[in-house]
């Protein structure tokens, strides 16, 4: 007679799921913290030009963007291929910039209004005349802090 039994199937123990809710909530919290929400749906092509001297904006919450470029490929049949101006999520005309600027200024705290910057994100193929017209409209609306969004690199690196 032996002390050990050789036969008999042993059942595998059940997997403990006690820590599963903790893991799910940790993952949920991680993704909620690290995810950024898209603010604007781009309706124009926006390949920024290159520049050698670049400064990073400190407070992105005090920056309003104007997008300028040709309509995206899927919109060209409806809007043509000429450069268009985009404010927030819709196309706009030059004379609408003043009202947009007032709305953007009113949306922030009164103490920070002097720090509000308008960033022009123009496609590298856009003519400078259109950008100058945009700047003139911003001046009329007393929006005097203007910058151009660019990419870091050599100016002639496309050639």
TIRO-2110 file (N, C-alpha, C; in Angstrom, 1 decimal):
// TIRO-2110
0.8, -1.2, 0.0, N, 1, A
0.0, 0.0, 0.0, CA, 1, A
0.9, 1.2, 0.0, C, 1, A
0.5, 2.1, -0.8, N, 2, A
1.3, 3.4, -0.9, CA, 2, A
0.6, 4.5, -0.3, C, 2, A
1.4, 5.5, 0.1, N, 3, A
0.8, 6.7, 0.7, CA, 3, A
0.2, 7.6, -0.3, C, 3, A
0.7, 7.6, -1.5, N, 4, A
0.3, 8.5, -2.5, CA, 4, A
-0.6, 7.8, -3.5, C, 4, A
-1.7, 8.5, -3.9, N, 5, A
-2.6, 8.0, -4.9, CA, 5, A
-2.2, 8.5, -6.3, C, 5, A
-2.1, 7.6, -7.2, N, 6, A
-1.7, 8.1, -8.5, CA, 6, A
-2.9, 8.5, -9.4, C, 6, A
-3.9, 8.1, -9.3, N, 7, A
-5.0, 8.4, -10.2, CA, 7, A
-5.8, 9.6, -9.8, C, 7, A
-6.9, 9.8, -10.4, N, 8, A
-7.8, 10.8, -10.1, CA, 8, A
-7.5, 12.1, -10.7, C, 8, A
-8.4, 12.7, -11.4, N, 9, A
-8.2, 14.0, -12.1, CA, 9, A
-8.4, 15.1, -11.1, C, 9, A
-7.4, 16.0, -11.0, N, 10, A
-7.5, 17.1, -10.1, CA, 10, A
-8.1, 18.3, -10.9, C, 10, A
-9.0, 19.0, -10.3, N, 11, A
-9.6, 20.2, -10.9, CA, 11, A
-8.7, 21.4, -10.8, C, 11, A
-8.6, 22.2, -11.8, N, 12, A
-7.8, 23.4, -11.7, CA, 12, A
-8.6, 24.4, -10.9, C, 12, A
-7.9, 25.2, -10.1, N, 13, A
-8.6, 26.2, -9.2, CA, 13, A
-9.1, 27.3, -10.1, C, 13, A
-10.2, 27.9, -9.7, N, 14, A
-10.8, 29.0, -10.4, CA, 14, A
-9.9, 30.3, -10.4, C, 14, A
-9.9, 31.0, -11.4, N, 15, A
-9.1, 32.3, -11.4, CA, 15, A
-9.8, 33.3, -10.6, C, 15, A
-9.1, 34.0, -9.8, N, 16, A
-9.7, 35.0, -8.9, CA, 16, A
-9.9, 36.2, -9.7, C, 16, A
-11.1, 36.8, -9.6, N, 17, A
-11.5, 38.0, -10.4, CA, 17, A
-11.7, 39.2, -9.4, C, 17, A
-11.2, 39.0, -8.2, N, 18, A
-11.4, 40.1, -7.2, CA, 18, A
-10.7, 41.4, -7.6, C, 18, A
-9.6, 41.3, -8.2, N, 19, A
-8.9, 42.6, -8.6, CA, 19, A
-9.2, 43.1, -10.0, C, 19, A
-10.1, 42.4, -10.7, N, 20, A
-10.5, 42.9, -12.0, CA, 20, A
-11.2, 44.2, -12.0, C, 20, A
-12.1, 44.6, -11.2, N, 21, A
-12.7, 45.9, -11.2, CA, 21, A
-11.6, 47.0, -10.9, C, 21, A
-10.6, 46.7, -10.0, N, 22, A
-9.6, 47.7, -9.8, CA, 22, A
-8.8, 48.0, -11.0, C, 22, A
-8.4, 46.9, -11.7, N, 23, A
-7.7, 47.1, -13.0, CA, 23, A
-8.4, 47.9, -14.0, C, 23, A
-9.7, 47.6, -14.2, N, 24, A
-10.6, 48.3, -15.1, CA, 24, A
-10.6, 49.8, -14.8, C, 24, A
-10.8, 50.1, -13.5, N, 25, A
-10.9, 51.5, -13.1, CA, 25, A
-9.6, 52.3, -13.3, C, 25, A
-8.5, 51.6, -13.0, N, 26, A
-7.2, 52.2, -13.3, CA, 26, A
-7.0, 52.5, -14.7, C, 26, A
-7.3, 51.6, -15.6, N, 27, A
-7.2, 51.8, -17.0, CA, 27, A
-8.1, 52.9, -17.5, C, 27, A
-9.3, 53.0, -17.0, N, 28, A
-10.3, 54.0, -17.3, CA, 28, A
-9.7, 55.4, -16.9, C, 28, A
-9.2, 55.5, -15.7, N, 29, A
-8.7, 56.7, -15.2, CA, 29, A
-7.5, 57.2, -16.0, C, 29, A
-6.6, 56.2, -16.4, N, 30, A
-5.4, 56.5, -17.2, CA, 30, A
-5.8, 57.1, -18.6, C, 30, A
-6.8, 56.5, -19.2, N, 31, A
-7.2, 57.0, -20.5, CA, 31, A
-7.9, 58.3, -20.4, C, 31, A
-8.7, 58.5, -19.4, N, 32, A
-9.4, 59.8, -19.2, CA, 32, A
-8.4, 61.0, -19.0, C, 32, A
-7.3, 60.7, -18.3, N, 33, A
-6.3, 61.7, -18.0, CA, 33, A
-5.4, 62.0, -19.2, C, 33, A
-5.1, 61.0, -20.0, N, 34, A
-4.1, 61.2, -21.1, CA, 34, A
-4.8, 61.6, -22.4, C, 34, A
-6.0, 61.4, -22.5, N, 35, A
-6.7, 61.7, -23.8, CA, 35, A
-6.9, 63.2, -23.9, C, 35, A
-6.7, 63.7, -25.1, N, 36, A
-7.0, 65.1, -25.4, CA, 36, A
-8.2, 65.1, -26.4, C, 36, A
-9.0, 66.1, -26.2, N, 37, A
-10.2, 66.2, -27.0, CA, 37, A
-9.9, 67.1, -28.2, C, 37, A
-10.4, 66.7, -29.3, N, 38, A
-10.2, 67.5, -30.6, CA, 38, A
-11.1, 68.7, -30.5, C, 38, A
-10.4, 69.9, -30.7, N, 39, A
-11.1, 71.1, -30.6, CA, 39, A
-11.8, 71.6, -31.9, C, 39, A
-11.1, 71.4, -33.0, N, 40, A
-11.6, 71.9, -34.3, CA, 40, A
-11.4, 70.8, -35.3, C, 40, A
-12.4, 70.6, -36.2, N, 41, A
-12.3, 69.7, -37.3, CA, 41, A
-11.8, 70.6, -38.5, C, 41, A
-10.6, 70.2, -39.0, N, 42, A
-10.0, 71.0, -40.1, CA, 42, A
-10.7, 70.8, -41.4, C, 42, A
-11.1, 71.8, -42.0, N, 43, A
-11.8, 71.8, -43.3, CA, 43, A
-10.9, 72.3, -44.5, C, 43, A
-9.7, 72.7, -44.1, N, 44, A
-8.7, 73.2, -45.1, CA, 44, A
-7.4, 72.4, -45.0, C, 44, A
-6.7, 72.4, -46.1, N, 45, A
-5.3, 71.8, -46.1, CA, 45, A
-4.5, 72.7, -45.3, C, 45, A
-3.6, 72.2, -44.4, N, 46, A
-2.8, 73.0, -43.6, CA, 46, A
-1.4, 72.4, -43.4, C, 46, A
-0.6, 72.6, -44.5, N, 47, A
0.8, 72.2, -44.4, CA, 47, A
1.6, 73.5, -44.1, C, 47, A
2.0, 73.6, -42.8, N, 48, A
2.6, 74.8, -42.3, CA, 48, A
4.0, 75.0, -43.0, C, 48, A
4.4, 76.2, -43.2, N, 49, A
5.7, 76.5, -43.8, CA, 49, A
6.8, 76.3, -42.8, C, 49, A
8.1, 76.2, -43.2, N, 50, A
9.2, 76.0, -42.4, CA, 50, A
9.7, 77.4, -41.9, C, 50, A
10.3, 77.4, -40.7, N, 51, A
11.0, 78.6, -40.2, CA, 51, A
12.2, 78.1, -39.3, C, 51, A
13.2, 79.0, -39.2, N, 52, A
14.3, 78.7, -38.4, CA, 52, A
14.3, 79.2, -37.0, C, 52, A
13.6, 80.4, -36.8, N, 53, A
13.5, 81.0, -35.5, CA, 53, A
12.1, 80.8, -35.0, C, 53, A
11.9, 79.9, -34.1, N, 54, A
10.6, 79.5, -33.6, CA, 54, A
10.6, 79.7, -32.0, C, 54, A
9.5, 80.3, -31.6, N, 55, A
9.2, 80.4, -30.1, CA, 55, A
7.9, 79.6, -29.8, C, 55, A
7.9, 78.9, -28.7, N, 56, A
6.7, 78.2, -28.3, CA, 56, A
5.8, 79.1, -27.5, C, 56, A
4.5, 79.0, -27.8, N, 57, A
3.6, 79.8, -27.0, CA, 57, A
3.4, 79.2, -25.6, C, 57, A
3.4, 80.0, -24.6, N, 58, A
3.4, 79.5, -23.3, CA, 58, A
2.0, 79.0, -22.8, C, 58, A
1.0, 79.8, -23.0, N, 59, A
-0.4, 79.4, -22.6, CA, 59, A
-1.3, 79.2, -23.8, C, 59, A
-1.5, 77.9, -24.1, N, 60, A
-2.3, 77.6, -25.3, CA, 60, A
-3.8, 78.0, -25.1, C, 60, A
-4.2, 78.1, -23.8, N, 61, A
-5.6, 78.4, -23.6, CA, 61, A
-5.9, 79.9, -24.0, C, 61, A
-4.9, 80.7, -24.1, N, 62, A
-5.1, 82.1, -24.5, CA, 62, A
-4.7, 82.3, -26.0, C, 62, A
-4.8, 81.3, -26.8, N, 63, A
-4.6, 81.4, -28.2, CA, 63, A
-5.8, 81.0, -29.0, C, 63, A
-6.2, 81.8, -30.0, N, 64, A
-7.3, 81.5, -30.9, CA, 64, A
-6.7, 81.3, -32.3, C, 64, A
-7.2, 80.3, -33.0, N, 65, A
-6.6, 80.0, -34.3, CA, 65, A
-7.5, 80.4, -35.5, C, 65, A
-6.8, 80.8, -36.5, N, 66, A
-7.4, 81.1, -37.8, CA, 66, A
-6.7, 80.2, -38.8, C, 66, A
-7.5, 79.3, -39.5, N, 67, A
-6.9, 78.4, -40.4, CA, 67, A
-7.1, 78.9, -41.8, C, 67, A
-6.1, 78.9, -42.7, N, 68, A
-6.2, 79.4, -44.1, CA, 68, A
-5.6, 78.3, -45.0, C, 68, A
-6.3, 78.0, -46.0, N, 69, A
-5.8, 77.0, -47.0, CA, 69, A
-6.9, 76.6, -48.0, C, 69, A
-6.5, 75.8, -48.9, N, 70, A
-7.5, 75.2, -49.9, CA, 70, A
-8.4, 74.2, -49.2, C, 70, A
-9.6, 74.1, -49.6, N, 71, A
-10.5, 73.1, -48.9, CA, 71, A
-10.0, 71.7, -49.1, C, 71, A
-10.3, 70.9, -48.1, N, 72, A
-9.8, 69.5, -48.2, CA, 72, A
-10.3, 68.8, -49.4, C, 72, A
-9.7, 67.8, -49.9, N, 73, A
-10.0, 67.1, -51.1, CA, 73, A
-11.4, 66.7, -51.3, C, 73, A
-12.0, 66.2, -50.2, N, 74, A
-13.4, 65.8, -50.3, CA, 74, A
-14.4, 66.9, -50.3, C, 74, A
-14.0, 68.2, -50.1, N, 75, A
-14.8, 69.3, -50.1, CA, 75, A
-14.6, 70.2, -51.4, C, 75, A
-13.6, 69.9, -52.2, N, 76, A
-13.3, 70.7, -53.3, CA, 76, A
-14.4, 70.8, -54.4, C, 76, A
-15.1, 69.7, -54.6, N, 77, A
-16.2, 69.8, -55.5, CA, 77, A
-17.3, 70.8, -55.1, C, 77, A
-17.5, 71.0, -53.9, N, 78, A
-18.5, 71.9, -53.4, CA, 78, A
-18.0, 73.3, -53.2, C, 78, A
-16.7, 73.5, -52.8, N, 79, A
-16.2, 74.8, -52.4, CA, 79, A
-15.1, 75.3, -53.3, C, 79, A
-14.6, 74.5, -54.3, N, 80, A
-13.6, 74.9, -55.2, CA, 80, A
-12.2, 74.7, -54.6, C, 80, A
-11.2, 75.2, -55.3, N, 81, A
-9.8, 75.0, -54.8, CA, 81, A
-9.1, 76.2, -54.4, C, 81, A
-9.8, 77.4, -54.4, N, 82, A
-9.2, 78.6, -53.9, CA, 82, A
-9.0, 78.6, -52.4, C, 82, A
-8.0, 79.2, -51.9, N, 83, A
-7.8, 79.2, -50.4, CA, 83, A
-9.0, 79.8, -49.7, C, 83, A
-9.4, 79.2, -48.6, N, 84, A
-10.5, 79.6, -47.8, CA, 84, A
-10.1, 79.9, -46.4, C, 84, A
-10.9, 80.6, -45.7, N, 85, A
-10.7, 81.0, -44.3, CA, 85, A
-11.6, 80.1, -43.4, C, 85, A
-11.0, 79.5, -42.3, N, 86, A
-11.8, 78.8, -41.4, CA, 86, A
-11.7, 79.3, -40.0, C, 86, A
-12.8, 79.7, -39.4, N, 87, A
-12.9, 80.1, -38.0, CA, 87, A
-13.7, 79.1, -37.3, C, 87, A
-13.1, 78.5, -36.2, N, 88, A
-13.7, 77.4, -35.5, CA, 88, A
-14.0, 76.3, -36.4, C, 88, A
-15.2, 75.8, -36.5, N, 89, A
-15.6, 74.7, -37.3, CA, 89, A
-16.3, 75.0, -38.6, C, 89, A
-16.2, 76.2, -39.1, N, 90, A
-16.9, 76.5, -40.4, CA, 90, A
-16.1, 77.5, -41.2, C, 90, A
-16.4, 77.6, -42.5, N, 91, A
-15.7, 78.5, -43.4, CA, 91, A
-16.3, 79.9, -43.1, C, 91, A
-15.5, 80.9, -43.3, N, 92, A
-15.9, 82.3, -43.0, CA, 92, A
-15.4, 83.2, -44.1, C, 92, A
-15.9, 84.4, -44.1, N, 93, A
-15.4, 85.5, -45.0, CA, 93, A
-14.6, 86.5, -44.2, C, 93, A
-13.8, 87.3, -44.9, N, 94, A
-12.9, 88.3, -44.3, CA, 94, A
-13.7, 89.2, -43.3, C, 94, A
-14.9, 89.6, -43.8, N, 95, A
-15.6, 90.6, -43.0, CA, 95, A
-16.2, 90.0, -41.7, C, 95, A
-16.1, 88.7, -41.5, N, 96, A
-16.6, 88.0, -40.3, CA, 96, A
-15.6, 87.9, -39.2, C, 96, A
-14.3, 88.2, -39.5, N, 97, A
-13.3, 88.1, -38.6, CA, 97, A
-13.5, 89.0, -37.4, C, 97, A
-14.0, 90.2, -37.6, N, 98, A
-14.2, 91.2, -36.5, CA, 98, A
-15.1, 90.6, -35.4, C, 98, A
-16.3, 90.1, -35.9, N, 99, A
-17.2, 89.5, -34.9, CA, 99, A
-16.7, 88.3, -34.2, C, 99, A
-15.9, 87.5, -35.0, N, 100, A
-15.3, 86.3, -34.4, CA, 100, A
-14.3, 86.7, -33.3, C, 100, A
-13.5, 87.8, -33.6, N, 101, A
-12.5, 88.3, -32.6, CA, 101, A
-13.2, 88.8, -31.3, C, 101, A
-14.3, 89.5, -31.5, N, 102, A
-15.0, 90.0, -30.3, CA, 102, A
-15.6, 88.8, -29.5, C, 102, A
-16.1, 87.8, -30.2, N, 103, A
-16.6, 86.6, -29.5, CA, 103, A
-15.5, 85.9, -28.7, C, 103, A
-14.4, 85.7, -29.4, N, 104, A
-13.2, 85.0, -28.7, CA, 104, A
-12.7, 85.8, -27.5, C, 104, A
-12.7, 87.2, -27.6, N, 105, A
-12.2, 88.0, -26.5, CA, 105, A
-13.2, 87.9, -25.4, C, 105, A
-14.5, 87.9, -25.6, N, 106, A
-15.5, 87.9, -24.6, CA, 106, A
-15.5, 86.6, -23.9, C, 106, A
-15.0, 85.5, -24.5, N, 107, A
-15.1, 84.2, -23.9, CA, 107, A
-14.1, 83.9, -22.8, C, 107, A
-13.1, 84.8, -22.7, N, 108, A
-12.1, 84.6, -21.7, CA, 108, A
-12.2, 85.6, -20.5, C, 108, A
-11.5, 85.3, -19.5, N, 109, A
-11.5, 86.2, -18.3, CA, 109, A
-11.0, 87.6, -18.7, C, 109, A
-11.6, 88.6, -18.1, N, 110, A
-11.3, 90.0, -18.4, CA, 110, A
-9.9, 90.3, -18.1, C, 110, A
-9.3, 89.8, -17.0, N, 111, A
-7.9, 90.0, -16.7, CA, 111, A
-6.9, 89.5, -17.7, C, 111, A
-7.3, 88.5, -18.4, N, 112, A
-6.4, 87.8, -19.4, CA, 112, A
-6.6, 88.3, -20.8, C, 112, A
-7.6, 89.2, -21.1, N, 113, A
-7.9, 89.6, -22.4, CA, 113, A
-6.7, 90.2, -23.2, C, 113, A
-5.9, 90.9, -22.4, N, 114, A
-4.7, 91.6, -23.0, CA, 114, A
-3.7, 90.6, -23.5, C, 114, A
-3.7, 89.3, -22.9, N, 115, A
-2.8, 88.3, -23.3, CA, 115, A
-3.3, 87.4, -24.4, C, 115, A
-4.5, 87.6, -24.9, N, 116, A
-5.0, 86.8, -26.0, CA, 116, A
-4.2, 87.0, -27.3, C, 116, A
-3.8, 85.9, -27.9, N, 117, A
-3.0, 85.9, -29.1, CA, 117, A
-3.8, 85.2, -30.2, C, 117, A
-3.8, 85.7, -31.4, N, 118, A
-4.4, 85.1, -32.6, CA, 118, A
-3.3, 84.4, -33.4, C, 118, A
-3.4, 83.1, -33.6, N, 119, A
-2.4, 82.4, -34.4, CA, 119, A
-2.9, 82.1, -35.7, C, 119, A
-2.3, 82.5, -36.8, N, 120, A
-2.7, 82.3, -38.1, CA, 120, A
-2.0, 81.0, -38.6, C, 120, A
-2.7, 80.0, -38.9, N, 121, A
-2.2, 78.7, -39.4, CA, 121, A
-2.5, 78.6, -40.9, C, 121, A
-1.6, 79.2, -41.7, N, 122, A
-1.8, 79.3, -43.1, CA, 122, A
-1.0, 78.2, -43.8, C, 122, A
-1.6, 77.6, -44.8, N, 123, A
-1.0, 76.7, -45.7, CA, 123, A
0.2, 77.4, -46.4, C, 123, A
1.3, 76.6, -46.7, N, 124, A
2.4, 77.2, -47.3, CA, 124, A
2.2, 77.7, -48.7, C, 124, A
1.1, 77.3, -49.3, N, 125, A
0.8, 77.7, -50.7, CA, 125, A
-0.1, 79.0, -50.7, C, 125, A
-0.6, 79.4, -49.6, N, 126, A
-1.5, 80.6, -49.5, CA, 126, A
-0.7, 81.9, -49.8, C, 126, A
-1.3, 82.7, -50.7, N, 127, A
-0.7, 84.0, -51.0, CA, 127, A
-0.6, 84.9, -49.8, C, 127, A
0.4, 85.7, -49.7, N, 128, A
0.6, 86.6, -48.6, CA, 128, A
-0.4, 87.7, -48.6, C, 128, A
-1.0, 88.1, -49.7, N, 129, A
-2.0, 89.1, -49.8, CA, 129, A
-3.2, 88.7, -48.9, C, 129, A
-3.7, 87.5, -48.9, N, 130, A
-4.8, 87.0, -48.1, CA, 130, A
-4.4, 87.1, -46.6, C, 130, A
-3.2, 86.7, -46.3, N, 131, A
-2.8, 86.8, -44.9, CA, 131, A
-2.7, 88.3, -44.4, C, 131, A
-2.3, 89.2, -45.3, N, 132, A
-2.3, 90.6, -44.9, CA, 132, A
-3.7, 91.1, -44.7, C, 132, A
-4.6, 90.7, -45.6, N, 133, A
-6.0, 91.1, -45.4, CA, 133, A
-6.6, 90.6, -44.0, C, 133, A
-6.2, 89.4, -43.6, N, 134, A
-6.6, 88.9, -42.3, CA, 134, A
-6.1, 89.7, -41.2, C, 134, A
-4.8, 90.1, -41.3, N, 135, A
-4.2, 90.9, -40.3, CA, 135, A
-4.8, 92.3, -40.2, C, 135, A
-5.2, 92.9, -41.3, N, 136, A
-5.9, 94.2, -41.3, CA, 136, A
-7.2, 94.1, -40.6, C, 136, A
-8.0, 93.0, -40.9, N, 137, A
-9.3, 92.8, -40.2, CA, 137, A
-9.1, 92.6, -38.7, C, 137, A
-8.0, 91.9, -38.3, N, 138, A
-7.7, 91.7, -36.9, CA, 138, A
-7.3, 93.1, -36.2, C, 138, A
-6.6, 93.9, -36.9, N, 139, A
-6.3, 95.2, -36.4, CA, 139, A
-7.5, 96.1, -36.2, C, 139, A
-8.5, 96.0, -37.1, N, 140, A
-9.7, 96.8, -36.9, CA, 140, A
-10.5, 96.3, -35.7, C, 140, A
-10.3, 95.0, -35.3, N, 141, A
-11.0, 94.5, -34.2, CA, 141, A
-10.2, 94.6, -32.9, C, 141, A
-9.0, 95.4, -33.0, N, 142, A
-8.2, 95.6, -31.8, CA, 142, A
-7.5, 94.3, -31.3, C, 142, A
-7.3, 93.3, -32.2, N, 143, A
-6.6, 92.1, -31.9, CA, 143, A
-5.1, 92.3, -32.4, C, 143, A
-4.2, 92.7, -31.6, N, 144, A
-2.9, 93.2, -32.1, CA, 144, A
-1.8, 92.1, -31.8, C, 144, A
-2.1, 91.1, -31.0, N, 145, A
-1.1, 90.1, -30.8, CA, 145, A
-1.4, 88.9, -31.8, C, 145, A
-0.5, 88.9, -32.8, N, 146, A
-0.7, 87.9, -33.9, CA, 146, A
0.6, 87.1, -34.1, C, 146, A
0.5, 85.8, -34.3, N, 147, A
1.7, 85.1, -34.7, CA, 147, A
1.3, 84.1, -35.8, C, 147, A
2.4, 83.6, -36.4, N, 148, A
2.2, 82.6, -37.5, CA, 148, A
2.7, 81.3, -37.0, C, 148, A
1.9, 80.2, -37.3, N, 149, A
2.3, 78.9, -36.9, CA, 149, A
3.1, 78.3, -38.0, C, 149, A
4.3, 77.7, -37.6, N, 150, A
5.2, 77.2, -38.6, CA, 150, A
5.8, 75.8, -38.0, C, 150, A
6.6, 75.2, -38.9, N, 151, A
7.3, 74.0, -38.5, CA, 151, A
8.8, 74.4, -38.4, C, 151, A
9.5, 73.7, -37.5, N, 152, A
10.9, 73.9, -37.4, CA, 152, A
11.6, 73.2, -38.5, C, 152, A
12.5, 73.9, -39.1, N, 153, A
13.3, 73.3, -40.2, CA, 153, A
13.9, 74.4, -41.1, C, 153, A
14.7, 73.9, -42.1, N, 154, A
15.3, 74.9, -43.0, CA, 154, A
14.2, 75.4, -43.9, C, 154, A
14.3, 76.6, -44.3, N, 155, A
13.4, 77.3, -45.1, CA, 155, A
13.3, 76.6, -46.5, C, 155, A
14.4, 76.2, -47.1, N, 156, A
14.4, 75.7, -48.4, CA, 156, A
14.5, 74.2, -48.4, C, 156, A
14.0, 73.5, -47.4, N, 157, A
14.2, 72.0, -47.3, CA, 157, A
13.2, 71.3, -48.2, C, 157, A
12.2, 72.0, -48.8, N, 158, A
11.3, 71.3, -49.8, CA, 158, A
11.9, 71.0, -51.1, C, 158, A
13.0, 71.7, -51.4, N, 159, A
13.6, 71.6, -52.8, CA, 159, A
14.5, 70.5, -52.9, C, 159, A
END
